[in-house]
Amino acid sequence: MEFRKAQAELVEISFVQKAAYETARSLNQSLMSMSPQLAPQVAALSDPREVERQLNAALRQRLNEAAQVFRDDFGFALDGC
């Protein structure tokens, strides 16, 4: 086990748990801050498709930013998830 840990094949579960918690907390804060930022923009729109387009664009941006932070912090992507 120590050899596999030295080869970076194993990590402490507490590290993974802390990283998962911090990632989820950060994503939650990012997504929850969208409403006050987008409300004035979408309130003025009358076309439901445009509202949907703006909401989707904002969500996509936030999720891409979160994925980039994950890659930067943990060294791999969640491709295929």
Backbone as CSV, one residue per row, in Angstrom:
resi,resn,N_x,N_y,N_z,CA_x,CA_y,CA_z,C_x,C_y,C_z
1,MET,0.808,-1.190,0.000,0.000,0.000,0.000,0.859,1.265,0.000
2,GLU,1.925,1.242,0.746,2.809,2.412,0.786,3.432,2.675,-0.581
3,PHE,3.780,1.600,-1.292,4.326,1.759,-2.641,3.300,2.421,-3.557
4,ARG,2.061,1.949,-3.519,1.013,2.528,-4.364,0.741,3.976,-3.973
5,LYS,0.851,4.282,-2.702,0.667,5.659,-2.255,1.814,6.517,-2.799
6,ALA,3.012,6.007,-2.758,4.166,6.735,-3.275,4.071,6.938,-4.784
7,GLN,3.430,6.031,-5.470,3.248,6.137,-6.916,2.037,6.990,-7.283
8,ALA,1.403,7.587,-6.311,0.207,8.431,-6.485,-0.981,7.635,-7.017
9,GLU,-1.021,6.360,-6.708,-2.165,5.533,-7.082,-3.197,5.498,-5.964
10,LEU,-2.786,5.830,-4.767,-3.685,5.860,-3.618,-3.561,7.207,-2.922
11,VAL,-4.670,7.673,-2.382,-4.675,8.903,-1.595,-5.474,8.665,-0.323
12,GLU,-5.252,9.517,0.647,-6.004,9.429,1.896,-7.461,9.773,1.635
13,ILE,-8.359,8.993,2.190,-9.781,9.242,1.990,-10.194,10.599,2.552
14,SER,-9.555,11.047,3.605,-9.905,12.348,4.179,-9.621,13.477,3.189
15,PHE,-8.571,13.339,2.384,-8.280,14.330,1.350,-9.386,14.361,0.311
16,VAL,-9.822,13.196,-0.128,-10.870,13.101,-1.141,-12.182,13.654,-0.594
17,GLN,-12.508,13.309,0.644,-13.743,13.808,1.246,-13.719,15.328,1.380
18,LYS,-12.605,15.872,1.822,-12.491,17.323,1.973,-12.572,18.005,0.605
19,ALA,-11.896,17.451,-0.389,-11.917,18.032,-1.733,-13.326,17.993,-2.315
20,ALA,-14.029,16.887,-2.125,-15.399,16.771,-2.637,-16.307,17.784,-1.950
21,TYR,-16.167,17.939,-0.649,-16.983,18.900,0.089,-16.711,20.326,-0.393
22,GLU,-15.437,20.689,-0.506,-15.076,22.046,-0.923,-15.547,22.328,-2.358
23,THR,-15.427,21.338,-3.224,-15.868,21.508,-4.604,-17.382,21.703,-4.663
24,ALA,-18.114,20.886,-3.938,-19.574,21.002,-3.934,-20.012,22.333,-3.317
25,ARG,-19.357,22.750,-2.255,-19.703,24.019,-1.601,-19.450,25.194,-2.532
26,SER,-18.329,25.168,-3.218,-17.989,26.235,-4.153,-18.983,26.292,-5.314
27,LEU,-19.329,25.130,-5.861,-20.289,25.087,-6.957,-21.657,25.574,-6.487
28,ASN,-22.057,25.170,-5.305,-23.333,25.615,-4.742,-23.365,27.139,-4.620
29,GLN,-22.326,27.719,-4.084,-22.273,29.180,-3.935,-22.320,29.869,-5.293
30,SER,-21.617,29.325,-6.255,-21.600,29.914,-7.592,-22.981,29.871,-8.228
31,LEU,-23.642,28.729,-8.135,-24.963,28.604,-8.745,-26.010,29.450,-8.021
32,MET,-25.936,29.511,-6.705,-26.910,30.293,-5.945,-26.755,31.791,-6.179
33,SER,-25.579,32.231,-6.557,-25.376,33.660,-6.811,-25.894,34.074,-8.194
34,MET,-26.306,33.106,-8.989,-26.801,33.418,-10.335,-28.125,34.180,-10.301
35,SER,-29.030,33.810,-9.420,-30.368,34.422,-9.406,-30.325,35.935,-9.282
36,PRO,-29.639,36.480,-8.277,-29.634,37.938,-8.184,-28.916,38.616,-9.351
37,GLN,-27.969,37.929,-9.951,-27.247,38.518,-11.065,-28.065,38.482,-12.351
38,LEU,-28.830,37.410,-12.573,-29.577,37.258,-13.816,-30.981,37.849,-13.758
39,ALA,-31.533,38.008,-12.584,-32.922,38.466,-12.461,-33.207,39.743,-13.247
40,PRO,-32.388,40.783,-13.118,-32.694,42.004,-13.879,-32.653,41.795,-15.398
41,GLN,-31.754,40.937,-15.855,-31.641,40.695,-17.296,-32.857,39.952,-17.835
42,VAL,-33.250,38.878,-17.163,-34.338,38.060,-17.693,-35.711,38.668,-17.403
43,ALA,-35.811,39.514,-16.400,-37.094,40.155,-16.084,-37.554,41.046,-17.233
44,ALA,-36.628,41.589,-17.949,-36.967,42.499,-19.051,-37.282,41.764,-20.347
45,LEU,-37.092,40.461,-20.367,-37.310,39.689,-21.591,-38.746,39.184,-21.674
46,SER,-39.277,39.171,-22.878,-40.630,38.650,-23.074,-40.636,37.321,-23.835
47,ASP,-39.508,36.977,-24.446,-39.414,35.740,-25.226,-38.885,34.608,-24.336
48,PRO,-39.708,33.598,-24.063,-39.265,32.489,-23.217,-38.012,31.785,-23.738
49,ARG,-37.861,31.716,-25.054,-36.660,31.071,-25.616,-35.402,31.863,-25.288
50,GLU,-35.517,33.182,-25.276,-34.360,34.009,-24.928,-34.034,33.883,-23.448
51,VAL,-35.051,33.785,-22.615,-34.825,33.549,-21.177,-34.080,32.239,-20.997
52,GLU,-34.561,31.204,-21.659,-33.913,29.892,-21.571,-32.484,29.954,-22.082
53,ARG,-32.264,30.639,-23.192,-30.915,30.747,-23.753,-29.965,31.417,-22.771
54,GLN,-30.412,32.495,-22.154,-29.546,33.202,-21.203,-29.281,32.378,-19.947
55,LEU,-30.313,31.688,-19.464,-30.118,30.828,-18.291,-29.160,29.689,-18.606
56,ASN,-29.347,29.050,-19.750,-28.448,27.957,-20.143,-27.017,28.438,-20.310
57,ALA,-26.839,29.594,-20.913,-25.485,30.137,-21.101,-24.819,30.407,-19.757
58,ALA,-25.576,30.971,-18.824,-25.014,31.266,-17.501,-24.670,29.980,-16.754
59,LEU,-25.550,28.987,-16.818,-25.269,27.699,-16.174,-24.052,27.033,-16.797
60,ARG,-23.996,27.028,-18.110,-22.856,26.412,-18.804,-21.544,27.078,-18.382
61,GLN,-21.559,28.403,-18.314,-20.356,29.126,-17.918,-19.922,28.746,-16.502
62,ARG,-20.873,28.726,-15.575,-20.536,28.382,-14.189,-20.016,26.957,-14.074
63,LEU,-20.646,26.033,-14.770,-20.211,24.641,-14.699,-18.845,24.448,-15.356
64,ASN,-18.588,25.144,-16.451,-17.267,25.071,-17.080,-16.188,25.654,-16.179
65,GLU,-16.512,26.742,-15.497,-15.556,27.331,-14.548,-15.263,26.363,-13.408
66,ALA,-16.298,25.707,-12.896,-16.109,24.731,-11.816,-15.260,23.559,-12.290
67,ALA,-15.501,23.103,-13.514,-14.710,21.997,-14.056,-13.246,22.400,-14.209
68,GLN,-13.004,23.638,-14.611,-11.620,24.110,-14.763,-10.914,24.172,-13.408
69,VAL,-11.615,24.654,-12.402,-11.039,24.703,-11.055,-10.715,23.285,-10.588
70,PHE,-11.627,22.351,-10.845,-11.403,20.964,-10.472,-10.153,20.417,-11.159
71,ARG,-10.033,20.670,-12.459,-8.840,20.209,-13.196,-7.578,20.838,-12.634
72,ASP,-7.632,22.139,-12.361,-6.459,22.837,-11.846,-6.066,22.331,-10.460
73,ASP,-7.064,22.111,-9.615,-6.788,21.710,-8.234,-6.414,20.244,-8.086
74,PHE,-7.032,19.382,-8.902,-6.862,17.950,-8.686,-6.168,17.232,-9.816
75,GLY,-5.863,17.922,-10.895,-5.019,17.364,-11.917,-5.650,16.426,-12.910
76,PHE,-6.962,16.317,-12.906,-7.604,15.493,-13.925,-9.010,15.996,-14.165
77,ALA,-9.552,15.607,-15.300,-10.887,16.048,-15.686,-11.899,14.942,-15.407
78,LEU,-13.142,15.347,-15.323,-14.228,14.405,-15.134,-14.857,14.057,-16.472
79,ASP,-14.041,13.738,-17.453,-14.545,13.408,-18.784,-15.402,12.155,-18.703
80,GLY,-16.522,12.210,-19.400,-17.398,11.053,-19.463,-18.320,10.898,-18.280
81,CYS,-18.302,11.831,-17.356,-19.200,11.731,-16.190,-20.503,12.413,-16.471
